[in-house]
């Protein structure tokens, strides 16, 4: 639980900004000013410390009351032939309200992170995959293979909290764990073991990863590979990695759908996932999908349990209509199919809507600036700072509670979207 002290200090605060949901932050609150005192990082600290600059909604740049803004949005929805609810940077309750509003207004729903998320989702829908949890990694992993991903860039505390904890649940020698990066070199040294042993790095271009993974899978299965190198990597070096995967007691292969951005990256991910299944014929191995920032894991989970489908679901026919291609929000905007865009981004001031000719409504974090002022802008509270909430970690199995830290007076995304639905 989060305890507030008389000096405005909160302990054991959960971060809503990182996919591993670090829950040991020490945060000081003075009025509307938030300062991370302990255990912050390059992702979490700016997330908490972004100042509030806007408190009032605007219509066409003019300040109005929240009631006026809500009424105006309802009017826009009533007159819209094809609304799109996009961005979806919100918590669990905000996502539930967005889905309810989409159902009522016959809108399409898509997340700003869907391009990356669907590199994994398409594999899950096609052939399935075997994945693990952060807790299992923390307590069991003995060999970690990171594919095409610089974990430190978006998960600065991943190694500290999940790979190099002071102890594991089953008495494992933590320092004996081995880390290998395949494809991309890490940007820092967080992957170095407590005794100073650096991770092994086997570099290749992202364009060569599909072929490299195919060869690695063949070697894992004991196939003979005649080529001497692939993607600039000696096959003998990949054979060593294949042997370590087959010999590990609990191997983990990790990747980020965001960072695997080459054409048809989902095919590479599918190859990884099928290799993991094959390794499990003789030992234990699992995948770890790294994502979960700004609600992208949360909104897909909410969409799935409320509609039966992930993002990119339309309600124009009064039933959930899922199509990962036709309902891609950016495609719909580019092709001029949308006349009203409701953009939700409550975590990050940089999460502004794309350029579009569609009438735009933004429910965004206070402090957002726009090249083109939206017709309606409502500054909303940040989950885990301005109001309580819940968010899912990147492993999709644990939803963590977010506590309210200050009284800014900003409404939650849930409050605003629910009010709009009721005004329809």
Buried (B, 14 or more C-beta within 10 A) or exposed (E): EBEEEEEBBBBBBBBBBBBBBBBEBBBBBEEBEBBBEEBBBBBBBBBBEBEBEBEBBBBEEEEBEBEBBBBBBBEBBEEBEBBBBBBBBBBBBBBBBBBBBBBBBBBBBBBBBBBBBBBBBBBBEEEEBBBBBBBBBBBBBBBBBBBBBBBBBBBBBBBBBBBBBEEBEEEBEBEEBBBBBBBBEBEEEBBBBEEEBEBBBBEBEBEBBBBBBBBBBBBBEEEEBEEEEBBEBEBEBBBBBBEBBBEBEBBBBBBBBBBBEBEEBBBBBBBBBBBBBBBEEEEBBBBBBBBBBBBBBBBBBBBBEBBEBBBBBBBBEEEBBBEBEBBBBBEBBEEEBBBBBBBBBBBBBEBBBBEBEBBBBBBBBBBBEEEEBBBBBBBBBBBBBBBBBBBBBBBBBEBBBBBBBBEBEBBBBBBBBBBBBEBE
